[in-house]
Amino acid sequence: MDEFTVFIQDNNPDIVALQETFLRPSLTLNIANFTTHRNDRMTHRGGGTAILVKNSIAHRRIHIHTTSVEVTAIVLEDQPLKTTICSLYKPPTSSNNSCISDLLKIFRNRSQCLIVGDFNARHTTWSPNSSNNPAGAALARFVRSTGFLLTAPNGPTRTPIRGRSSTIDFGLSCGINDITAEAIPDLSSDHEPVHFVIATTSSSPFKQNCKTLTNWNKFQDLISSSIPGNPPITNSTDIDQAINYFNSQIHTAIHQSSKYKPIINQLANIPHATRIKIKEKNRLRKLWQRTQYPPIKAEVNRLQRSIRTDLKSAKEHVWDSLYADVNTATDSVHKLISIGKKRI
């Protein structure tokens, strides 16, 4: 988890989409300055999706019922067209036809929508180094027939211990034409993070690394003056319009009555030498995929063991330093206990 936290701090994303989280309700996923939305798999081990959104970004979670894919979805409230962002995981054994139906359901009636995640779909159109699989063939036909945009990085996104590397992590979008994707080999996972950049417009700038301080008296005054107490409603269309207007005015009032205070957090401390080892291990793992040369595989395994030892030692060193600074005559013991309760 420390490695993931450092990745967030180094790359400073606005939104993080996760797949195969392997989380249960009893486990927490908390990153400073981010709001977490999750969809844990409750039936059996594995799977799960999540989206982490910066606290300063106005959004709301939406629930989309699907049958073959796991999805966590949000709507960006500050965007004029209410952009929908989805984190999607398609299990390898799920039905391809049902997956296409689920994708149509996600895109339905959405003027701007971006779905990113692990599709477990290989096709030479976006994964030239691997062979097509049925999921990839079905998705390629779907993209050609609908005109939706598929955005994938130039290189592979998954490099397994055995088998060929492939590009199975990418994005599908509608109404968003200016979008780029880049795989970043900074984590020790067999899946590489994919960095998506989309051009958006916002009525208010997103404040980074901050907390929101709201003047609730001002908020109440704005709501009282902007939302009519008893709007005329005669049919279902009037109901939908009233709900949309109500939600819009609430978010507008929040922004107009809030200010932002920067938060300074202590960076997770992964030694520079360990970061170099992680990058070298990723480089050698890709090389082994191409050559299958046994000494390279042995070096990858050695580096992986060394990285795990380094991360464990770094965490123990942090706690040893905290314990050494504890003074029973002050409130430092209480502060140390509070730190220990903050799970990541």
N, C-alpha and C positions, 0 to 999 in steps of 0.2 A: 504493500500500500504506500510505503514511503516513496518508492520509485514512481508510482502514479501521481502522487502529490507533487513531486518535483517536476514532473512533466507538465502538470497544470500550471505551476508557477513559471516555468521557463517559456511556455508557449502562449499563456494568457488568452485562452479561448473564451468566447462569450457563451457558447453552449457546448456541452459535452454529451454525446450520445454513446451509451454503452450497451453491449450485447453479451450474452452468456455471463451474466453477473454472478450466477450460482448463489444468490442471496436467499435467505429465509427471513420472515418477518422479525425474528429475534436478533438478526444482525443489522448493524447500522451502517450507513454510508453517508458520512458527513464530510464535506470539504468547505473550508472557510470561504465565506462570501458567495456561496452557491446555494440555491434551493434545489432539493433533490426530489424527483418524481420517479417512482419505480413500479415495475410490474413483475413481481416475483412469481416464479413457477411453483405452484403448490402441489402438483400431482406427483412428480418424481424429481430426482436430482438433476441439476443442470439448467441450462436455459436462463431466462430472465432478461429483462431490458430495463434501462433507466435513462433519464435525461437530467443533466445538471445545468441549471440556468443561473447566470449571475443575478444576485439579489436586486440589482438596480434595473433589470430589464422587465418591463411590464408584460406579463403573460398570464395565461391560465391553462390548466390542464384540461384535456378533453379525453373522453373514454370512447374508443372505437372497438366494437365487438368483432373479433376475427375468429376464424376456425382453424387455420393452418399455420399462421405466423403469430409471433409474440410482438406486441407493439406498446410503446409508451409515446404519447403525443401531447404536444402543447400548441397553443396559438399565441403568436406575438401580437399583443394588443396595440403597440405603438405603430405598427405597420398599417398604411392606408388600406391595404387589401387583406389584412389579418392573415399573415403568412403562417401556415401550419408546418411544424417540424415534427418528424416521426423518427424514433429509433426502432428499428425492425430487426428481428432475428427469425430466419426461416430454418427450422430443424432439417437436417439432411433427409429424413424419412417422411416428411410431410408431403401431402398431395400437391403436385404442381398446378393442377386445375383449380384447386381450392385457393392456392396462393394467388393466382391471377384474379380470382373473384375478390379476395381480400384487398388486393391492390386497387381494384376498381372501386371498392367501397371506401377506401381511404381517400382516393382522389375525388370522389363524387362531390359535386357542388362546392369545390374549393378552387378559388381563382389563383392562389399561389400555395404550392405545397412542395415540400422537400422531404423525401424518405431516404434515410441513410442507414446503413447497417450491413449485417452479414447475411447475404442472400443465399449462400451455398450454391451459387449458380455460375458455372463456367461456360464461356463461349469465346471463340477466337476473336470475336468482334472487340471485346474488352479485355480478354485474357489470352493473348496470342501464344503464350508459352505452355498452355495446357490444352487438353482435348475437351470437346463439348460434352456436357452431361445433360440429361433430360430437363433439369431445371433451367439450365442456361438456354437450351433450345426454345423452351416455352417462353422464357422471359424475352428472348430476342424477337420472337414473333409478336409478343405483346407490345413491345416498344415500336416495332415497325407499323403495327396496325393502329396504334393510338396516337403516335407522334410525340409521346412523352420523351423527355430528355434523360439519357443515361450518362452520368458523369463518373468516370473512373480515373484513377491515377495511371501514369504511364507504366509503372513497375508493378510487380506482384505485391499483394497485401498479406498473403499467408505463405509461410515457408515451413512446412511440417518436417518432423525428424525423418520420416520416410515418405517417399513420393515426391512429385514435382511441385514446384511453387506455382501459385495461381493468384488471380485477382478475383476475389469473391466479396470484397467489401467495397461498396460504391454507393452512388446516390441515384435516385430517380426523382424527377421533378416535373412540375407543370407550372407555367406562368413565370418561371425564373430562367432567364436566358443567359445572364452574366454570372457564371459559376465555374470555379476551378477546383481541382482536387489534387492533393499531393500526399504520397505515403511518406511517413516520417519514421526512420528506423531507430527510435530512441528507447524503446522498451524491450524487455527480454521475452515478451510473449511471442508465440508463433504467429500472431496476427499483428501487423503493423498499424499504428494509428493513421487515419486518413484525415488530413486537414482540408476542410471545405471552406472556400471563401465565396460569399454571395454579396452582390451589390444590393443594398437596401437603403430606403429613406426612412427617416424617423422625425416625428414632431418634436422630440426632445432627445438630447444626446444621452447615450448610455454612460453612466458614471461607473468607472471600474474600481474594484476593491474598496467599497464603501458600504455604509449602512444608511438606511433611510430614517430620517427624523420627521415625523408628520405632525403638523399643527391640526389637531382633530377639531378644534373649534372652527377654524377656517374651513376645514373639510365639510363640516356640517352646514355652514353657511352656503358654501358652493352647491352642495346637494340640494338644499332647500330652494335655492333660486333657479336651479337648472332643470330639476325633475318635477313635472306637474304631479299633483297629488292624486288626481283621478282622471287619467287620460281616456278619451272616448274609444271604446273597443266594441266593434260589431261583428268581427269575424276572426278566423285564425291568422290571417295575414296581419291584422292589427296587433294581435298578441305577439307575433314574432318581431314586428317592428318595435313594439314597446319594450320587449326584453332586450333587444340589441341596443336600443337607445339608452336604456337603464344601465346596462353594463358599460357602455362607452362613457357615459357621464361619470360613473363611479371612478373609472381609471383616470379620466381627465382631472377630476377633482383631487385624486391622490397626488398626481404629479404637480398640480398647481399649489398644493398646500404642503409640499414636502421639500426638504433640503437634504443634502448628502454630506456625510462626514467620512473622510478617508479612514480606512482601517489598516494599520501597520501590523503585519503578522510576521512572526519569526519563520524564516524559510526552513523547510525540512532539509536536513544536512546529510546529503549523500556525498562522500568524498569525491573529489575530482578524479582521482585514480580509478575509483569504482565506475564512474560514468564512462571513462575511456574503455574499461574492460567490457562494459555492456555494448558499446558501439563495435568493438573489435569482435565480440562474440557474434553479433548480428551479421557482421561482414563475413566472417568465416562460415557461418551457417548457410548463407546464400552461396558461397563458393562451394561448400560441400554438396549442395543441391545440384550444382552443375557438374561436379567432377566425381562425386561418390568416392573420394580418396580417403581411406580409413584414418590416416594420421590427422587429417583435418577434423574428422568427426571426434577423435579423441581429444583434440585441443578444445573443441567446442564444449565437450562435457567437462573438461578441466576448468575452463573459464566459468561455466555455469556454477560449479561447486564453489569456486573462489568468490564469485559475486554474492552467492547466498551467505557465505561466511562473513564477507565484508559488511553486508547490510545488517546482519545480526550484531556484529561487533560495533558498528556505528550507533545502532539503537541502544545497546548496552552502555556505550560510552556517554551518551546523552543522559541516561538515567543516573549513572554513577556521578556525573557532574552535579545533577540536581540534588542528589542525596548529600553530597559533600557540602553543599551550600546551605543545607537546612540548619536553622537556628531555632531551638525549642523555645527560646525566650521571645520570639517574634511570631508573626502569623505566617511564616514561611512554610510550616508544616501543613497548615490549612491550604495554602496555595498549591503545594505539591500534590495533595490529595485531589484538589480540583482538576489539576492537569491530568492526573491518572484516570479521572472519570470521563474525560473527553475522548470518546472512542472515534476512530476513523473508519 
